[in-house]
């Protein structure tokens, strides 16, 4: 199992542009995400996030689960979400995913955005700064998306936290407590 540790921040387009200018290079990725749940919300109740994301046209299916201050994360390249489930389980994802998915899966919400990903190598860790701009979709509603993420790729969590804190102070960033999925799910539910 891979673990995901990231810190999200609300941002404006101007702030994303300033961060882009401060850190050279990067890779542009067009992303379109579909989030799935069962008709009874069994995955959400377990705090599982099941998604299929097109990343520059490549289909990546992912399951994320709670794991303390990080998240368990399994990814597989697969064109269809139900076909990905046995592959994710074979990689170590919770086996109950297969049982839950037998109820059926429905596309409940999503996101479309452009990500500019920049790798930053620090003395005690490597992080990726992701500058995301686009929209969240759910329940027939659309909400703008503009955020910066700092994701630890390897190294010491304390070093990642320190870098994220310095970035937030330098660019006036405010923490975003909810994931893209949580915000799109709130749109779907009308919250």
Backbone as a ProteinNet text record, in pm:
[ID]
protein_1_A
[PRIMARY]
XXXXXXXXXXXXXXXXXXXXXXXXXXXXXXXXXXXXXXXXXXXXXXXXXXXXXXXXXXXXXXXXXXXXXXXXXXXXXXXXXXXXXXXXXXXXXXXXXXXXXXXXXXXXXXXXXXXXXXXXXXXXXXXXXXXXXXXXXXXXXXXXXXXXXXXXXXXXXXXXXXXXXXXXXXXXXXXXXXXXXXXXXXXXXXX
[TERTIARY]
84.6	0	88.4	54.6	116.6	35.9	101.2	26.5	38.9	-65.6	-69	-69.8	23.6	26.3	35.3	-71	-72.7	-142.6	-109.1	-171.7	-229.5	-356.7	-427.5	-448.8	-446.6	-466.5	-558.9	-647.5	-730.5	-638.9	-668.4	-583.9	-667	-614.6	-674	-587.7	-637.9	-558.1	-429.4	-436.9	-317.7	-212.8	-256.5	-163.1	-101.8	-184.3	-129.6	-22.9	-47.3	49	178	165.4	284	365.8	298.4	369.6	438.2	368.1	425.4	555.2	554	672.6	786.8	754.9	857.7	928	864.7	921.1	924.1	1040.8	1049.7	1010	977.7	948.8	809.2	789.6	661.3	601.4	502.3	432.5	284.8	225.7	83.9	5.7	-98.6	-180.5	-327.4	-396.9	-541.5	-608.3	-694.2	-756.6	-908.5	-970.4	-1116	-1145.4	-1210.2	-1230.5	-1377.4	-1407.2	-1541.4	-1530.5	-1610.6	-1613.5	-1734.2	-1714.7	-1818.1	-1852.4	-1976.3	-2022.1	-2128.8	-2175.1	-2288.2	-2416.3	-2529.3	-2655.4	-2690	-2642	-2669.5	-2558.7	-2455.7	-2345.8	-2251.3	-2240.2	-2157.8	-2010.1	-1958.1	-1816.8	-1792.5	-1878.6	-1864.3	-1874.5	-1962.8	-1978.9	-1849.8	-1769.5	-1641	-1525.9	-1559.5	-1461.8	-1366.5	-1417.2	-1344.3	-1373.7	-1273.1	-1290.1	-1249.6	-1345.6	-1320.5	-1338.6	-1235	-1243	-1177.4	-1221.3	-1154.8	-1116	-988.6	-939.1	-868	-903.6	-827.4	-717.3	-593.7	-478	-411.2	-434.5	-388.6	-434.2	-559.5	-620.7	-596	-511.4	-483.5	-576	-646.4	-742.9	-673.7	-682.1	-623.3	-736.4	-752.8	-854.1	-784.8	-845.4	-781.6	-880.6	-832.5	-907.1	-822.9	-886.4	-821	-901.5	-831	-895	-829.4	-900.4	-838.8	-717.1	-615.6	-493.9	-423.2	-486.4	-426.7	-423.3	-308.6	-298.5	-266.7	-245.9	-226.4	-347.1	-338.9	-445.9	-383.2	-448.5	-407.9	-446.2	-362.1	-390.7	-337.7	-426.5	-391.1	-436.3	-351	-382.8	-348.7	-433.1	-407.4	-458.2	-382.8	-428.7	-535.1	-656	-767.5	-875.9	-937.5	-1037.6	-1172.9	-1205.2	-1339.4	-1330.5	-1409.1	-1396	-1423.6	-1526.2	-1554.8	-1445	-1385.2	-1274.3	-1150.6	-1139.6	-1023.8	-1031.4	-1151.4	-1167.2	-1083.9	-1092	-1007.4	-858.2	-819.7	-678.9	-633.7	-720	-687.4	-674.8	-765.9	-761.2	-634.3	-597.1	-473.6	-350.4	-360.1	-248.7	-248.2	-355.1	-360.9	-474.2	-558.1	-674.8	-767.3	-848.6	-937.3	-1027.7	-1033.1	-1110.4	-1259.7	-1307.5	-1451.5	-1498.3	-1405	-1442.5	-1521.7	-1480.2	-1550.1	-1693.5	-1713	-1846.3	-1933.4	-1879	-1954.5	-1994.8	-1903.1	-1928.8	-2035.1	-2063.4	-2166.5	-2303.8	-2322.1	-2447	-2465.3	-2355.6	-2356.1	-2283.3	-2226.3	-2156.8	-2225.8	-2237.7	-2296.4	-2198.2	-2194.3	-2112.3	-2189.1	-2130.1	-2204	-2157.4	-2030.8	-1980.2	-1846.4	-1785.4	-1659	-1587.2	-1484.3	-1404.5	-1337.4	-1318.5	-1240.8	-1144.8	-1016.8	-920	-788.4	-710.9	-574.9	-481.9	-385.8	-286.7	-150.2	-82	58.1	135.1	208.3	278.8	427.1	478	617.6	685.7	792.5	868.4	971.7	975.2	1070.9	1150.5	1282	1369	1425.5	1392.2	1434.6	1541.4	1611	1715.7	1667.4	1544.4	1500.2	1376	1331.1	1217	1202	1121.4	1082.9	932.5	887.3	744.4	703.6	574.2	517.3	420.9	439.7	341.9	248.1	119.2	18.7	-67.8	-68.8	-149.5	-269.6	-387.7	-508.6	-609.7	-660.8	-762	-864.7	-994.2	-1100.4	-1233.9	-1310.1	-1443.8	-1469.2	-1556	-1611.3	-1753.9	-1800.8	-1933.5	-2006.7	-2135.2	-2215.2	-2359.4	-2451.1	-2592.7	-2641.2	-2581	-2619	-2564.3	-2479	-2420.5	-2272.3	-2219.6	-2078.7	-2021.6	-1900.6	-1832.3	-1688.7	-1636.6	-1497.8	-1399.4	-1289.4	-1182.1	-1053.5	-987.8	-859.5	-784.1	-683.1	-612.2	-468.6	-390.4	-251.9	-240.1	-169.2	-144.5	5.8	46.1	183.3	173.5	225.8	221.4	362.2	380.9	510.8	529.8	638.6	671	765.1	858.2	943.8	1009.2	1064.1	1137.3	1059.1	1096.7	1044.1	918.5	815.8	689	709.2	793.7	817.8	874.8	961.4	1018.6	911.3	821.5	710	620.5	588.4	504.4	569.4	700.7	772.1	769.5	790.5	785.4	645.8	542.1	404	370.7	419.3	395	462.9	588.2	659.9	590.2	543.5	472.4	344.4	271.1	145.8	172.4	275.5	307.9	353.1	435.1	490.7	382	282.1	181.2	42.5	32.4	-95.8	-200.4	-157.5	-249	-323.2	-447.9	-531.4	-558.2	-546.6	-566.7	-706.2	-712.7	-840.1	-857.9	-954.5	-972.8	-1040.6	-1115.9	-1192.2	-1126.1	-1130.6	-1077.2	-1167.4	-1117.3	-1201.1	-1325.5	-1306.8	-1420.3	-1523.4	-1480	-1573.8	-1652.6	-1586.2	-1655.4	-1751.1	-1710.6	-1799.1	-1915.6	-1891.6	-1998	-2099.6	-2051.7	-2143.4	-2232.4	-2177.4	-2260	-2366.4	-2325.4	-2415.8	-2531	-2496.6	-2597	-2675.1	-2634.1	-2703.3	-2671.8	-2553.3	-2513.7	-2443.4
-118.1	0	123.5	213.8	345.5	430	525.4	620.8	757.1	833.7	968.1	1066.1	1157.7	1264.9	1395.7	1475.6	1603.7	1709.2	1832.9	1948.1	2034.1	2071.2	2147.6	2290.6	2382.9	2524	2588.7	2673.2	2755.4	2856.8	2888.3	2984.4	3057.9	3168.4	3242.4	3215.9	3253.6	3237.8	3318	3436.6	3521	3452.8	3388.5	3319.7	3198.7	3123.4	3010.2	3057.7	3170	3226.5	3266.2	3324.9	3365.2	3243.2	3137.7	3015.9	2955.2	2953.9	2902.4	2976.6	3108.1	3188	3164.2	3125.1	3105.7	2970.4	2875.3	2740.8	2701.7	2700.9	2677.2	2534.7	2520.5	2389.5	2341.7	2214.1	2154.3	2083.9	2002.5	1925.1	1961.1	1989.9	2022.7	1893.5	1872.2	1751.7	1792.7	1750.5	1771.5	1655.4	1687.2	1583	1593.4	1476.9	1466.9	1348.6	1375.9	1276.7	1244.3	1114.7	1067.1	990.7	1030.1	962.5	869.9	753.2	651.1	613.7	568.4	512.7	409.9	339.1	247.9	329.8	278.5	352.7	386.8	305.7	332.6	413.6	451.6	531.1	451	319.8	233.5	271.9	318.5	357	484.4	583.4	709.5	687.1	596.1	566.9	511.8	442.7	388.1	485.4	599.6	702.3	652.7	565.3	520.8	619.3	649	730	643.1	616.1	536.4	627.4	636.7	728.5	669.2	722.4	698.6	836.3	854.2	983.6	967.2	1052.6	1061.6	1164.5	1121.9	1209.8	1219.4	1332.3	1348.8	1230.6	1187.8	1082.8	940.9	920.1	787	763.1	649.9	618.4	551.5	616.3	565.6	550.4	428.2	402.3	393.9	457.8	473.1	446	381.3	371.4	436.6	525.3	586.1	548.2	516.4	479.3	554.6	569	636.5	558.6	631.4	568.5	669.2	707	805	942.3	1010.3	1144.9	1141.8	1023	1004.6	926.2	878.8	796.4	678.4	560.3	446.9	477.9	439.7	471.2	359.9	310.8	210.3	262.1	249	297.4	191.8	185.6	94.6	159	140.1	187.9	89.9	138.8	53.4	142	96.8	177	185.3	86.2	80.6	54.4	124.9	120.7	-17.5	-87.8	-220.6	-320.4	-308.4	-396.3	-367.8	-249	-212	-270.6	-300.3	-342.4	-466	-576.9	-691.3	-660	-573.1	-534.4	-454.2	-364.3	-285.2	-376	-472.2	-565.8	-650.1	-693.8	-772	-692.3	-559.7	-473.9	-449.7	-494.1	-478	-391.6	-340.5	-262.1	-352	-294.3	-375.3	-467	-594.8	-694.8	-666.5	-591.3	-563.3	-474.3	-414.2	-332.9	-416	-540.1	-625.8	-653.4	-683.9	-710.5	-586	-472.4	-346.9	-312.5	-333.8	-297.5	-385.4	-503	-591.2	-525.3	-429.6	-352.8	-270.5	-244.6	-160.2	-30.5	29.5	156.8	262.1	381.3	493.2	609.4	681	802.1	911	964.1	1060.6	1204.7	1224.5	1361.2	1355.9	1472.1	1471.7	1605.2	1612.6	1734.6	1736	1854.9	1875.1	1989	1963.1	2068	2045	2150.2	2144.8	2153.3	2062.4	2061.1	2093.6	2185.8	2210.4	2150.1	2041.3	1967.8	2002.6	2043.4	2084.8	2005.5	1937	1862	1954.2	1951.3	2033.1	1938.1	1935.5	1850.7	1935.9	1896	1967.1	1884.9	1942.4	1866.1	1734.8	1733.1	1612.9	1547.5	1595.4	1532	1585.9	1516.9	1562	1580.3	1694.4	1722.4	1755.5	1743.2	1791.8	1903.1	2016.5	2124.8	2106.6	2093.4	2079	2204	2273.2	2394.7	2356.8	2350.3	2299.1	2410.4	2415.9	2515.1	2449.3	2462.3	2402.7	2412	2300.6	2299.2	2166.9	2175.1	2057.7	2042.1	1917.6	1889	1793	1820.9	1729.6	1773.8	1680.9	1712.9	1817.1	1822.4	1922	2060.9	2072.8	2202	2203.7	2324.2	2344.3	2446.5	2419.8	2512.7	2530.1	2653.3	2673.4	2601.7	2558.6	2492.4	2568.5	2610.6	2679.3	2650.8	2565.1	2527.7	2488.8	2488.8	2442.8	2327	2223.9	2109	2090.5	2048.2	2005.3	1858.8	1771.2	1627.5	1574.9	1504.1	1444.8	1322.3	1318.9	1204.7	1107.8	1160.8	1077.7	1166.1	1101.6	1176.1	1195.4	1300.4	1326.1	1413.1	1367.2	1439.6	1579.5	1592.1	1722.3	1821.1	1774.8	1862.3	1905.8	1814.9	1849.4	1952.7	1929.6	2024.2	2162.2	2164.2	2291.4	2365.8	2293	2355.5	2409.5	2330.6	2373.8	2498.3	2503.6	2620.7	2744.6	2729.8	2842.3	2889.4	2794.1	2827.7	2905.2	2857.7	2923.8	3066.2	3083.1	3217.2	3308.6	3258.2	3338.6	3387	3301.1	3334.9	3361.5	3369.5	3399.3	3290.9	3165.8	3054.2	3018.2	2974.5	2929.4	2780.5	2703	2558.1	2525.7	2424.9	2370.7	2236	2228.7	2108.6	1995.3	2026.5	1923.6	1886.4	1758.6	1709.6	1752.5	1736.6	1762.9	1675.6	1548.1	1457	1506.2	1545.4	1590.5	1712.7	1804.7	1923.7	1890.7	1801.8	1760.3	1678.8	1596	1517.5	1609.3	1716.3	1814.1	1877.8	1906.3	1958.9	1856.3	1731.7	1622.3	1612.2	1624.5	1611.2	1740.3	1848.5	1975.5	2041.2	2015	2070.9	2204.4
0	0	0	-82.8	-78.5	19.3	80.1	162.6	98.8	115.6	59.1	175.7	172.8	272.5	196.9	209.8	138.6	222	193.3	256.6	145.8	161.5	58.7	106.7	10.5	41.8	-59.8	-10.5	-98.8	-165.5	-289.2	-360.8	-464.6	-509.8	-620.9	-743.7	-860.4	-982.6	-974	-911.8	-898.2	-811.7	-703.5	-614.5	-685.5	-759.4	-834.6	-932.8	-997	-1091.3	-1019.9	-901.3	-824.7	-781.6	-737.1	-697.5	-819.6	-932.3	-1056.7	-1089.5	-1076.2	-1106.3	-1010	-887.1	-785.4	-795	-861.1	-871.9	-1019.7	-1080.9	-1226	-1264.3	-1392.6	-1448.7	-1415.4	-1431.8	-1401.4	-1521.2	-1492.5	-1594.1	-1588.5	-1704.6	-1713.8	-1738	-1655.7	-1666.9	-1671.7	-1776.5	-1785.9	-1713	-1615.9	-1534.8	-1540.1	-1551.8	-1543.9	-1452.3	-1340.1	-1236.3	-1219.9	-1208.7	-1174.8	-1043.6	-944.2	-814.8	-810	-748.2	-743.3	-599.2	-581.5	-454.9	-487.5	-387.2	-406	-393	-437.8	-422.8	-277.7	-181.8	-40.1	27.2	-47.8	9.1	96.5	71.6	156.3	155.8	42.6	37.6	118.2	100.5	174	324.2	364.2	507.9	567.5	488	533.6	508	451.5	415.8	307.2	219.7	102.3	-10.2	-89	-209.4	-327.2	-414.4	-533.7	-654.4	-737.1	-850.3	-973.6	-1086.3	-1215	-1266.6	-1292.8	-1338.5	-1471.7	-1565.1	-1688.7	-1666.5	-1682.8	-1667.5	-1804.1	-1871.6	-2010.3	-2095.9	-2073.2	-2152.6	-2105.4	-2004.4	-1950.6	-1831.6	-1832.1	-1726.8	-1608.6	-1491.8	-1368	-1266.6	-1213.8	-1112.1	-977.1	-875.8	-745.4	-634.2	-527.8	-402.8	-295.1	-216.7	-101.2	22	131.8	257.8	372.6	485.2	600.3	650.4	693.5	748.6	838.6	949.4	1040.6	978.4	984.8	927.9	778.6	724.5	580.6	529.1	406.6	349.8	278.2	290.5	209.1	65.3	-28.7	-168.9	-258.4	-346.5	-445.8	-581.1	-682.7	-817.8	-921	-1023.1	-1133.6	-1262	-1369.2	-1499.3	-1547.6	-1568.9	-1609.5	-1670.1	-1776.4	-1847.6	-1777.1	-1692.4	-1635.3	-1485.5	-1406	-1260.3	-1203.1	-1250.3	-1193.8	-1228.9	-1345	-1382	-1296.7	-1242.6	-1160.6	-1019.8	-971.4	-831.2	-796.9	-872.6	-835.7	-844.9	-935	-947.4	-825.3	-777.9	-659.1	-536.5	-523.8	-410.9	-418.2	-537.4	-554.4	-511.9	-519.4	-478.3	-327.9	-257.7	-112.1	-61.8	-150.8	-107.3	-25.7	63.8	147	63.3	104	30.7	33.7	135.1	141.6	26.7	-45.6	-161.1	-262.2	-283.8	-379.7	-335.1	-208.3	-154.7	-164.4	-126.8	-132.4	-275.4	-368.8	-508.5	-574.2	-517.1	-573.4	-569.2	-479.2	-472.6	-599.9	-668.2	-786.5	-756.6	-857.9	-843	-927.5	-870.6	-943.3	-941.4	-1052.9	-1062.4	-987.8	-880.7	-798.4	-814.5	-846.1	-859.5	-930.8	-951.6	-1023.8	-1020.9	-1101.2	-1113.9	-1250.1	-1303.8	-1426.5	-1397.1	-1413.6	-1381.8	-1452.9	-1456.9	-1507.9	-1388.4	-1384.7	-1276.1	-1334.8	-1269.9	-1297.6	-1181	-1206.6	-1101.3	-1105.2	-989.4	-978.9	-867.4	-900.1	-800.8	-736.3	-603.3	-527.7	-437.7	-457.7	-377.3	-264.1	-142.7	-21.7	49.5	147.6	215.6	279.5	334.5	405.5	345.7	231.3	165.7	23.6	-53.2	-186.1	-184.8	-236.7	-241.5	-384.2	-407.4	-532.6	-497.4	-562.6	-552.4	-670.3	-641.6	-746.7	-747.1	-858.8	-874.8	-961.1	-898.8	-964	-988.2	-1112.2	-1148.6	-1239.5	-1201.2	-1282	-1211.6	-1215.1	-1154.9	-1083.3	-981.2	-914.9	-963.5	-976.8	-1029.4	-936.6	-912.3	-831.8	-824.8	-838.5	-826.6	-924.7	-1042.7	-1142.4	-1113.5	-1011.8	-974	-1009.6	-1026.5	-1059.1	-962.1	-914.7	-823.9	-872.1	-870.9	-914.5	-821.7	-878.7	-805.3	-832.4	-726.5	-737.8	-608.2	-615.6	-493.7	-523.4	-417.1	-421.7	-323.4	-364.6	-277.1	-262.3	-145.2	-121.9	-82.1	-166.9	-139.7	-118.2	-7.6	22.2	-66.9	-139.9	-225.4	-155	-74	11	114.3	217.2	318.5	446.8	519.5	653.1	649.6	718.4	724.3	782.4	884	946	844.6	756	653.2	554.3	518.2	429.2	496	623.1	697.5	704	728.6	736.4	603.9	494.4	363	335.5	365.1	341.1	423	546.9	631.9	572.8	528.8	467.8	340.2	257.9	134.6	167.3	267.7	307.3	355.1	435.4	486.1	373.1	284.6	175.7	79.6	52	-48.5	10.6	142.3	205.9	185.7	186.6	165	292.7	275.4	386.3	366.3	473	463.3	410.3	324.2	275.1	343.3	432.8	513.8	437.9	332.8	263.2	130.4	99	-28.6	-143.9	-264.5	-382	-377.6	-340.8	-332.8	-231.1	-112.2	-9.1	-56.2	-124.7	-173.6	-288.3	-379.7	-489.2	-434.3	-333.1	-269.6	-202.1	-139.7	-77.8	-183.5	-300.6	-412	-450.4	-464.3	-501.3	-401.1	-272.1	-165.6	-141.3	-207.3	-187.4	-54.5	-1.3	129.7	114.2
[MASK]
+++++++++++++++++++++++++++++++++++++++++++++++++++++++++++++++++++++++++++++++++++++++++++++++++++++++++++++++++++++++++++++++++++++++++++++++++++++++++++++++++++++++++++++++++++++++++++++++

